[in-house]
Amino acid sequence: MIFESANLSFELLDVLYIKQENISMFNTGRNFDALSFRIAADAHLKTETQEIALSDGSVCFVPSRLDYARTAKVDDMIIVHLNLFGTFSREISAFYPDDPAEMGEMFRSLLGVWEEKKPGYRYTATALVAEILKKCYLQNVSEAEPSPKIARGVAYMKEHLDDPDLTVRDCAKAAFISEVYFRRLFRAAYGCAPQAYLIRLRIARAVGLMSGGYYSIKEVATLSGYRDYKYFSTEFKRIKGVSPSEYLYNYKE
């Protein structure tokens, strides 16, 4: 779930207020992410694998390049368009805040800053979006702490992302436990296998390097721990939904 991610960065594109009634529409090919707060809604979003109902006070995130249908009797919302980095989600995420009035006020403040457009408004608006994402994260993050037994191994993994020879066995060795035990503890803590987590970290690094514009895509692949550019491109597209070159093109656009 996107709201459980603690290491996100973003580029703010637009903030809009939208109120629609009796709509049925299909969205496809958008090259930006969307974060929204429903003021009043009776809406349904449907993809090939998901069907989500959204009502008053809900917060929703729809990733870029995701095709989905939206139907609603009423859909009164504030929506933020942005490019979000450090996320691997290819699904819609939604939740209901503990304090919807407070969350709604944060979105309204953001909209007000964006529409007034006073000098420096983008800095203020960006800070408000960061606060909203922080609020979303704090409500959705798991309270369970990863076992300290794997902490050294996870740290080792993050420090050696650019090493194409890095293995799960190396990480387990750094944690001074067996590979089998490391895998079991890791899955319990992170909800996925160590190798899957490693790939996601590498793709996140690749996204950051590409966004900086200092390296070619092949250099990005090498710096992210891939010897084989073709394999890097395959993994990138599997996680981000587009190839590295398409992602870079859309980011520049």
C-alpha positions as CSV (number, residue, x, y, z in Angstrom):
1,M,0.0,0.0,0.0
2,I,1.4,3.4,-1.1
3,F,0.5,5.0,2.3
4,E,2.9,2.7,4.1
5,S,5.9,4.0,2.2
6,A,8.2,6.1,4.3
7,N,10.7,7.3,1.7
8,L,8.7,9.1,-0.9
9,S,9.7,12.2,-2.8
10,F,7.5,14.1,-5.3
11,E,7.1,16.9,-7.8
12,L,3.9,18.8,-7.4
13,L,2.1,19.5,-10.6
14,D,-1.4,20.8,-9.9
15,V,-4.2,21.1,-7.2
16,L,-7.8,21.0,-8.3
17,Y,-11.3,21.1,-6.8
18,I,-13.7,18.9,-8.7
19,K,-17.4,18.3,-8.2
20,Q,-19.3,16.0,-10.6
21,E,-22.6,14.1,-10.6
22,N,-23.9,11.0,-12.4
23,I,-20.6,10.3,-14.2
24,S,-19.2,7.3,-15.9
25,M,-15.8,7.6,-17.4
26,F,-12.6,5.7,-18.3
27,N,-9.1,7.0,-17.6
28,T,-6.1,5.8,-19.5
29,G,-2.5,6.7,-20.2
30,R,-2.2,9.5,-17.6
31,N,1.5,10.3,-17.0
32,F,1.1,11.6,-13.5
33,D,0.0,10.3,-10.1
34,A,-3.2,11.5,-8.3
35,L,-3.8,11.9,-4.6
36,S,-7.4,12.9,-3.6
37,F,-9.6,13.7,-0.6
38,R,-13.4,13.0,-1.0
39,I,-15.4,15.8,0.6
40,A,-18.7,14.1,-0.4
41,A,-18.8,11.0,-2.6
42,D,-20.5,7.9,-3.7
43,A,-17.9,6.8,-6.2
44,H,-16.4,3.5,-7.5
45,L,-13.0,2.9,-9.1
46,K,-12.5,-0.3,-11.1
47,T,-9.4,-1.7,-12.7
48,E,-8.7,-5.2,-14.1
49,T,-7.8,-6.4,-10.6
50,Q,-9.5,-4.0,-8.1
51,E,-12.8,-2.5,-7.3
52,I,-12.8,0.3,-4.7
53,A,-15.7,2.2,-3.2
54,L,-15.0,5.8,-2.0
55,S,-17.3,7.8,0.2
56,D,-17.2,10.9,2.3
57,G,-13.8,11.5,4.0
58,S,-11.8,9.0,2.1
59,V,-8.2,9.5,0.8
60,C,-7.2,7.8,-2.4
61,F,-4.0,7.4,-4.5
62,V,-4.1,6.4,-8.1
63,P,-0.7,5.7,-9.8
64,S,0.3,7.0,-13.2
65,R,-0.3,4.8,-16.3
66,L,-3.1,2.8,-14.6
67,D,-6.2,2.3,-16.6
68,Y,-9.4,2.5,-14.6
69,A,-13.1,3.3,-14.8
70,R,-14.7,5.8,-12.4
71,T,-18.5,5.9,-11.8
72,A,-20.2,8.1,-9.3
73,K,-23.6,9.6,-8.3
74,V,-21.6,12.4,-6.7
75,D,-17.9,13.0,-6.6
76,D,-16.9,16.1,-4.7
77,M,-13.1,16.2,-4.1
78,I,-9.8,18.0,-3.9
79,I,-7.3,16.3,-6.1
80,V,-3.5,16.7,-6.3
81,H,-1.6,15.8,-9.4
82,L,2.1,14.9,-8.8
83,N,5.0,12.8,-9.9
84,L,5.7,10.5,-7.0
85,F,9.2,8.9,-6.7
86,G,10.2,5.9,-4.5
87,T,6.9,4.0,-4.9
88,F,6.5,0.6,-6.5
89,S,2.7,0.5,-6.4
90,R,0.7,-0.5,-9.5
91,E,-2.6,-0.5,-7.7
92,I,-5.0,2.0,-6.3
93,S,-4.7,2.7,-2.5
94,A,-7.4,4.1,-0.3
95,F,-8.1,4.5,3.4
96,Y,-10.3,6.5,5.8
97,P,-8.4,8.9,8.1
98,D,-8.9,8.7,11.9
99,D,-9.8,12.4,11.8
100,P,-11.4,13.1,8.4
101,A,-12.1,16.7,9.4
102,E,-8.4,17.4,10.0
103,M,-7.4,15.7,6.8
104,G,-10.0,17.7,4.8
105,E,-8.8,20.9,6.3
106,M,-5.2,20.1,5.2
107,F,-6.4,19.5,1.6
108,R,-8.5,22.7,1.7
109,S,-5.5,24.7,3.0
110,L,-3.4,23.3,0.1
111,L,-6.1,24.2,-2.4
112,G,-6.3,27.7,-1.0
113,V,-2.5,28.3,-1.3
114,W,-2.5,26.9,-4.8
115,E,-5.3,29.1,-6.0
116,E,-4.1,32.3,-4.4
117,K,-0.6,31.9,-6.0
118,K,1.1,34.3,-3.7
119,P,4.9,34.6,-4.2
120,G,6.6,31.4,-3.1
121,Y,3.3,29.5,-3.2
122,R,4.8,26.4,-4.7
123,Y,7.2,26.0,-1.7
124,T,4.3,26.3,0.7
125,A,2.1,24.0,-1.3
126,T,4.9,21.4,-1.5
127,A,5.4,21.5,2.2
128,L,1.6,21.0,2.7
129,V,1.6,17.9,0.4
130,A,4.6,16.5,2.4
131,E,2.6,17.0,5.6
132,I,-0.4,15.2,4.1
133,L,1.8,12.3,3.0
134,K,3.3,12.2,6.4
135,K,-0.2,12.0,8.0
136,C,-1.2,9.2,5.6
137,Y,2.0,7.3,6.5
138,L,1.6,7.6,10.2
139,Q,-1.9,6.2,10.1
140,N,-1.1,3.3,7.9
141,V,2.4,2.2,8.9
142,S,2.7,-1.1,10.7
143,E,3.5,-0.7,14.3
144,A,5.5,-3.9,14.4
145,E,9.3,-3.4,14.5
146,P,11.5,-5.6,12.3
147,S,13.6,-8.1,14.2
148,P,16.9,-6.6,15.3
149,K,18.4,-9.9,14.3
150,I,18.1,-8.9,10.6
151,A,18.9,-5.2,11.0
152,R,22.6,-5.6,10.1
153,G,21.7,-7.6,7.0
154,V,19.2,-5.1,5.8
155,A,21.7,-2.3,6.3
156,Y,24.3,-4.3,4.4
157,M,21.8,-4.8,1.5
158,K,21.2,-1.0,1.3
159,E,24.9,-0.2,1.4
160,H,25.7,-2.6,-1.4
161,L,22.8,-2.0,-3.9
162,D,25.3,-1.3,-6.7
163,D,27.0,-4.6,-6.3
164,P,25.6,-7.0,-9.0
165,D,27.0,-10.0,-7.1
166,L,25.1,-9.2,-3.9
167,T,23.1,-12.1,-2.6
168,V,20.7,-12.8,0.2
169,R,23.3,-15.1,1.6
170,D,25.7,-12.1,1.9
171,C,23.0,-10.2,3.8
172,A,22.4,-13.1,6.1
173,K,26.1,-13.5,6.8
174,A,26.3,-9.8,7.7
175,A,23.5,-10.4,10.2
176,F,25.4,-13.4,11.6
177,I,22.5,-15.8,11.0
178,S,21.7,-18.6,8.6
179,E,20.2,-17.7,5.2
180,V,17.0,-19.7,5.9
181,Y,16.5,-17.9,9.2
182,F,17.2,-14.6,7.6
183,R,14.6,-15.2,4.9
184,R,12.0,-16.2,7.4
185,L,12.5,-13.2,9.7
186,F,12.7,-10.8,6.7
187,R,9.4,-12.0,5.2
188,A,7.7,-11.6,8.7
189,A,9.1,-8.0,9.0
190,Y,8.6,-6.7,5.4
191,G,5.9,-8.9,4.0
192,C,8.0,-10.0,1.0
193,A,11.1,-12.0,0.2
194,P,14.5,-10.4,0.5
195,Q,15.2,-10.6,-3.2
196,A,12.0,-8.9,-4.1
197,Y,12.8,-6.1,-1.6
198,L,16.3,-5.8,-3.1
199,I,14.9,-5.4,-6.6
200,R,12.5,-2.7,-5.4
201,L,15.4,-0.8,-3.7
202,R,17.4,-0.9,-6.9
203,I,14.6,0.4,-9.0
204,A,13.9,3.2,-6.5
205,R,17.6,4.1,-6.8
206,A,17.4,4.0,-10.6
207,V,14.4,6.3,-10.5
208,G,16.3,8.8,-8.3
209,L,19.3,8.7,-10.6
210,M,17.3,9.1,-13.7
211,S,15.4,12.1,-12.2
212,G,18.7,13.9,-11.6
213,G,19.5,13.8,-15.3
214,Y,23.3,13.3,-14.8
215,Y,23.6,9.8,-16.1
216,S,22.6,7.8,-19.2
217,I,20.1,5.0,-18.7
218,K,22.8,2.4,-19.1
219,E,24.9,4.2,-16.4
220,V,21.9,4.2,-14.2
221,A,21.5,0.4,-14.6
222,T,25.1,-0.1,-13.7
223,L,24.9,2.2,-10.6
224,S,21.8,0.3,-9.5
225,G,23.5,-3.1,-9.5
226,Y,22.7,-4.4,-13.0
227,R,25.3,-5.8,-15.4
228,D,22.7,-6.6,-18.0
229,Y,20.8,-3.5,-19.3
230,K,18.1,-5.7,-20.9
231,Y,17.4,-7.4,-17.5
232,F,17.3,-4.0,-15.8
233,S,14.8,-2.7,-18.4
234,T,12.6,-5.8,-17.9
235,E,12.6,-5.4,-14.1
236,F,12.0,-1.7,-14.3
237,K,9.0,-2.1,-16.6
238,R,7.6,-4.9,-14.4
239,I,7.6,-2.6,-11.3
240,K,7.0,0.9,-12.8
241,G,4.7,-0.2,-15.7
242,V,6.8,1.5,-18.4
243,S,10.4,1.0,-19.7
244,P,13.2,3.2,-18.4
245,S,13.3,5.3,-21.6
246,E,9.5,5.8,-21.5
247,Y,9.7,6.8,-17.8
248,L,12.4,9.3,-18.5
249,Y,10.5,10.8,-21.4
250,N,7.4,11.2,-19.4
251,Y,9.3,12.7,-16.5
252,K,10.9,15.3,-18.8
253,E,7.6,16.0,-20.4
